Amino acid sequence: QVQLVESGGGLVQAGGSLRLSCAASGRSFSSYGMAWFRQALGKEREFVAGISWSGGFTYYVDSVKGRFTISRDNAKNTVSLQMNSPEPEDTAVYYCAADVRGRARPQSVYDYWGRGTQVTVSS
């Protein structure tokens, strides 16, 4: 069983920056694709960013390209999301997820989920 724990959420002003982190338990983290999803109030959950097991491939939803960066540290079992120039539309609960097949594409099936961390962007 894999446990994912997000941290780093909070209140940030538009145009500022925020860094989310996800810590994973278990020995197989380095073989998992990892992703960030978000769900705004009253909306469906959406894929934000994903990174393959090796870090060699990354994927982003169009709305965050050029502003958000996903990265991972396999030695520390962590994946991060650097949010630069956030906008009020980025306000949501952000979830970390793991794809045991290693891909973390938008359409991948995700096997493990964290409980989420709230990000609120003020204008």
N, C-alpha and C positions, 0 to 999 in steps of 0.2 A: 504494500500500500504506500502511496506517495502522498505526502501532505505539502500543500503550497500555502504560504503565508505572505500576504502582501503588506507593504508598509510604505510610508512616505506621502500618503494623501493629505489633503488639507485645503485651506483657502489660499488662493493665489490671485493676484491681479492680472488682468489681461496684459499681455506683453512681457510678463515676467518669465519665470522658469520654475519647474518642479521636477523632481526625480522620484519615480516610483521604483520600488524594489520588490522582488519576490524570492523568498528563500524556500528551497525544496529539500525535503528529507529523502533518504534513500540513496542507494549506490548507483542507480542507473540514470541519474540526471543527465550525464554527458551524452547519452544516446537518445534523449528526448528532444523533439522539437518543442519550442516554447513560444507562447503567444500572449498578447494582451487583448482583452475584449473590454467593451464598456457598455453600460446600459443606462441611458438617461431616463428620467421619470416619465412614464407613460409611453416609452418607446421600446422597441425590440433591442435585444442585445446585438451588438455589431463587432465584427473583427476590427482591431485597430492596427496591430503589428505582429509579425511572427518572425522567428529566427530558427533556422535549421539546427540540427544537433551539433554541427561543426562550427556554426556561425558563418558559414560560407554563403548562405542565401538568406536574404531578408525580404519581407513583404510588408506593404503598408496600404491602408485605405487611402484613397486619393486625398481626402480632406486633411490628412496630417502629414503628407509627404513634404519634406523640406523643413518641417517644424519638430517632429518627433523622431527619436532615434532609439531603436531597440538594440540591446547588447547583452552578452552573457559572459559569465565567468565560471567555467566548468570546474575549476579547482575549488571554488567557494560555493558551488551549487546555487548560484543566483542568476537571475535575469532582471534587467532593469529597463525602464522606459524613461528616457530623458525628454521632457516636454518643454520645448522652447516656444516662446510667443503663443501661449495658450489663449484661446478665445472663449467667450461665454458659452459658445456652442459645444465646447469640450467638457462642460460640466456633466458628470456622470459617476456612477460607481464603476471602478476599473477592476477587472478580474484577470488573474494570471491563470493560464491553462497549459496543460502538457499533452503532447501528441506522442505516444509511445513508438510510433512508426518513424519519428525523427524529422518530419517534414515541416509542420506548422504553417501550412498554406492556409489561405482564407477558407477554402472548402474542406480542409482536413477534418477528421473526426478527433475530438479531444476527449481524453480519457479521465483526466483529473483536473479539478478546479479548486481555486482558492475561494475564500469567502468574500473577497472584495475590499476595496478601500475607496472612500469617497473623495472625489476631486471637485472642488467648486471654484469656478473662475468668475471673478467679479469684473464688471466693466468700469 
